[in-house]
Amino acid sequence: MRKILFFTIFGISLNVLAQSNFVYTNDSGFPKNTVSAFRVNADGSLTLLAGSPFATGGSGGGNDVNAGKITTAKGGGQSFLYAGNNQDGTISAFRIDAQSGQLTPVPGSPFAAGTPGGSTNFSLAATPLARFLFSTDESSTQVHAFAINRGTGALAEVPGSPFDVGAFSEGLKVSPNGRFLVVGLKSIDAVGVFAISRDGALSPVPGSPFLASGAATAVDISCGSNRVFVSNAGLSIIDVYRMAVNGTLATVPGSPFPSGGTSTINALTLSADNRFLFTSNLFNDSVSSLAVSPAGVLQGVPGSPFPGDGFMGAIASTRAGDFVFASVVDESAVDGWRVNPDGTLTPVPGRPFFTGAAGFFVQALTTFPAPRCGSEEDENEQ
């Protein structure tokens, strides 16, 4: 009996350790949009999945590189992927097979979610445990809030949605504690912070909005929900804030910090252990790696920024943080690097990896499973 129990536990442990990682891109196809799917191999190279690219059932397009129009959500034992379709103002939903990476459309998808048109650029963010999905489309001052059916992945707009945030916005991020939605208020050079109620409704925290250095467009938040990192369109600097328990923001001394590049930062992401911040330097064809001090101060690691294969778009790391990937927006491809213990980056073999979709060369990407804040038990909470 003890042997059976030992091998059962041992087998579960091996299964967890061997969990597959995937990269998904929103290909921005017009008139028919697609999502491309890759498996991450042991050396960080990518293999396109059979059946990829997957049709979203919506129309992509768009006239700008926006990194936030694809995300995943995991909770209640299920995993889902959401992709924005710019041209028809909808969000497509898929169920993710966590072992194979294959995508299955969710019944009722795509879901109406914004302003149809070529200038619509979606940003999406899900709460922990897959309870709510938030979207903004840069063509209005509103954020839509959807309840996620954790059985099917279907979306239903919550009462009171959409919520006016007071500015045209781009870049959404939910704090890992699930209490706040941080919004890049692009048109007023500010960052908005909104408390998330139990039913998904949004209300501004005291003092919101908070001044940014420019047109805030990309956001990330530390696992402790106590540091917020923001990039601004047209600038190569990063604003860093301390987040209080009530969601208010205060600028970290020394902020803003230079990325080390000279081009606009299209997107940014923290490493899985939050020790480093990676930025995609759009027209520098490079990615910066910045060490994050306990106080939130940023400093470039040796050799940063690191060359990429073209214009750098969205950026995301694998669950364990051993690799980081960025979309190559002028090639409809994905670039990748191994993350070394000191934060330096080494190109993965075989890069870049092409999506196989025509696209409009502005595809975004996300990883699955996402880098983890909290325990596996938290994610499987009922």
N, C-alpha and C positions, 0 to 999 in steps of 0.2 A: 504493500500500500504506500509506504514511504517513497519507494522507487517511482511508483506511478505519479505521485504528487510532485516529486522532484522533476521528473521529465516533463510533466505538464507545465509547471512553472517555468522550467528552462526553455521549453518550446515557445511559450508566450513571450519570454524575454527576447529570444532570437527573432521572433516575428516583429516585435517592436523595433529592434535594432535594424532589421532588414527592410523597414518600411520604405516603399518607393517614393521618390520625389519627382515632381513634374513641373514643367513650365508651360504656361498657356499665354497666347497672344490674341489680342483683339485686332484683327487684320484690317479693319476700317474699309472693307470692300463695298463698292457701290456699282450697281444697285443692289447686289446681294452680298451681305456681310458674312464673314466666317470667323471662327476661332480655330487657331492651330494649336496642336498639343505635342509636347516633347517629353520623353522620359529622360531623367538625369542619370547618366551612367556613373560608375564608380570613379572615373577620372575627371568627371565634370563635363565631358562631352555630351551632346544631346542627340537623341534618336527620335525622329518624327514617328508618331503613333500611326498604326494602320487606321485608315478611315479619315485621317486628318487631311485638310481642314474640315471642320464641322460647320454646317450652315446654321446661322442664328435665326433665320426666318425674318430678319429685319434688314434695313438698308443702312450702311455705314457712311463712308465719306467724311466730310468735314474739312475745314481749311486751316487747321492748326494742329500742332503736336500737343496732345494732352495725355498725360501719363496715367490718369486715374480712372480710365473708363472700363476697367475689368477688375474683378475682385472675387474672392472666395469666402464662403461661410461654412462653419462646421459646428454642429451641435445636435443633441438628441440622437446620436449615433448615425447621422446623415451628413453628407458633404455636398455643397452646391457651388456652382460658378455662375457669376452674373456679368454680362457684357452689354455695354451701352451701344445703341444703334443711332448715330447722330442724325442721319437724314430723316428718319421717321419718328424720332423722339421716343424710342421704346427701349426697354431693357429685356434682354433674352436671358433665360434661366436654364441651367443644365444640372442634372444630378451627376456627381463625380463618382466613378468606381474607384475607391481608394487604392485598390491593388493594381488595376490595369491602366488607370488614368482615363479610360474611355468616358465619353460624355453622352448623356441621354437627355433630350429636351424635356423640360418640365411641362406638364399639361397646362394649357392656357398661355404659354409663352409664344411670342414676346408680350410684355406688359407695358401699357401706356405710362409714360413717366416724365415727359418734358415737352420742350418746344421743338417741333419738327423743323429741319432746315439745315443748310450747309454750314451755318455758323454755330450750330449746337455742338458743344463739346462736353460730354458727360464726365463727371467725377462721381465715384461710387465708394461707399464705405459701409461695412457691416459691423454690428456689435459682436462681442464675444458670445459664444453659445448660440449664434445664428438666430437671434430674436428679431432684430430689425435691420433693414437696409436703408441707407440714406443716399439720395442722389441730387445733384445739381447740374445744370446744363449750360452755364455761362451766358445764356441768352435771356435770363430773367433774374430777379432778385430772390428767388424762392428755392427752398430745399424741400424735396419730397421725402416723406417718411413712410416706409412700408413695413408691415408685419410679415415675417417669413413663416410660412407653414412648415414646421420642422419635419413633417412627415413627407411632404411632396416637394417643397421648395417654392411653391407658388407665392406670389406677392399680393398683398391687399393693403391699400393705402389706409393709414391710421386716421382716426377722427381728428379734424382740424388741419390735416395736411392738404396742400403744401404750406410751409411756414416761411414768412418773409424774413430774410436775414439782413435786409437794409442795403445790400450792394450786390453787384454782379460777382459771382464767386467761382472759384476753381480750386480744387484740392480739398478733400475731406479726410478726416481721420477720427475714429472713435478711440477714446482713451482705453487702455487695457482693462481698467476697472469697470468699464462699461457705463460710466456716469456722465461723460461729456462728449459732445461732438465739436471738434475744432475745424473751422472753416476759413480758407483763404479768401478774404474779401478783396478781390483783385481790383475793383474799380475805386476803392477808397484807401488803398495802401494800408490795410489793417488786417487783423486776425480776429475772428469772432469765436467766442466760446459759448456753447449752449448746453444747458442741463437737459438730460434725457429722462423723461418721466417713465413710470412703469408701463404706460401705454404707448410709448414712443414719441410723445409730443415734445417739442423743443421750446425752451425759454432761455433768454440770455442770462448769463451769470453777472454778478455785480461788476461794473466797470467795462463790460464788453460794449464795443469793440476796442482792441488794443493796438496801438500804433505799430506798424511794420516799417521796414526800410524802403519798401517799394510795393509793387503790385504782387501781393502774396498769392502764390500759385501751387505750392506743394508743402505738405505737412507730414511730420512723423512725431510720435510721442514715445517716451521711454516706458519700459515695462513697469516701472514704479509709478507711472502716471504723474510724475513730478517734473519732467522736462519736456518742452515742446520745441521742435526744430522746424524752421520755415525758410523756404527759398522764395525769391521774388523775381518776376519776369524781367529780363533784360539786365540782371545784375549777377555778379559772381560771388556774392556774400550770403552768409546764413545768419538769420536771426535766431537767437536762443533765449528761451524764457523759462523761468521757474513757475510751475503750476502749483497753486495752493490747493488745499483739500476742498475748497469751495469752487474751484475752477478758474479763479482769477489768475492773471499772468503778470509777472514782473520780469523785466529784462535782466539777463545774467550779466554781471560786470564784464566789460570787454566786448560785448556783443554790439554790432554784428562782426562775424569772423570771416576772413577770406577763405575761399575754397582752394586757392592755389592755381585755379584756372583763370582765364580771362573772358570766358563766354557765359551766357545765361545758364543758370542751373535749371534744367528742365524737370528734374525729379531728384528725390533723395530718400535714403532709407537707412535705418540703424541696423548694425549687425545683430545677429541673434542674441549675443551676450551684452549688447548695448555698449561695448567698449569702443566701437568705431562707427562713424557716419560716412556713408558713401554718397557721392553726388554725381549725377550725369551732367557733364559739361557739354551742352548740345553742340555748339559749333567748333569746339576745341577737339572734337573726336576723342574725348578722354573721360575717364572716371577718376574722381579724387577720393582718397581715403584719409579720413581725419580722426585722430585719436580724441576720445571724449573723456575729459576729466570728471571726477565725481561732482564737481561744481557746475559741469556743463560747458567748460571752456574747450574750444576746438583747436587742434594743432595738426598740421599735415604730417603723415608718416613719411619716412625716408623714401624718396623716389616718386612721391605723389606730385601731380596726377599721372595716371597710367594710361597709355595709349589704347584707344579702341579702334574698331574697324570702319567707323563712319560716324554720322551724326548720332549722338547718344540720346535715347528717349527715356522710357520708363526703366526703373531699376528695382531689383528685389533679390533677396538672398534665400538660400535653401533653409529648411527647417533647422538643421544643426548649425548653419552658418558657415559651412565649409566652402561654399561657392556663392558667387554673386553674378547675376545675369542682367544685361541691359538690352533693350531693343535698339536695333540699328535702323533708324527711321528712313534713311535714304536707300536701303537695300531690302526691306521687308525680311529682316533677319534678326537673329539673336546672337549677342556676343557674351562671352563668359570668362571668368577668372576664378582661380583658387584663392581663397582668403588664407594667408599665412598667419601664424600666431601673433606676429608683430604688426598685423594690419596691412602689410604689403600685399600686392596682387600679382599673380602669375597667370598668364593666359592659359586657358584649357586647350587641349589638343583638338584640332579640326575646326576651330572657330573661323568665320561665323557660320551659323546654322540657319538655313533658309526655311521660311515657313511653307513654301509651296503655294502661297496665295498671292494674287496680283496686288490686292490692297490699294491703298492710296499713300503708302509709304509713311504712315503716321501711326503704326500699330503700337499699342501699349502691351504690357505683359504683367503677369503675376505668377507666383510660385505656389505649389500645393504639395504637402501641407505648408501652411505659412509658418514663419519663425514663431516659436512658442513663447508666450508669456503666461506662466502658470503651469499647472500640472496636467497630465493626461486625464486624470480623474475630473478636473474642472471641465475639460472639453466634452467629456462624455456624460456630464451632469444631465439628468433627465429634465 
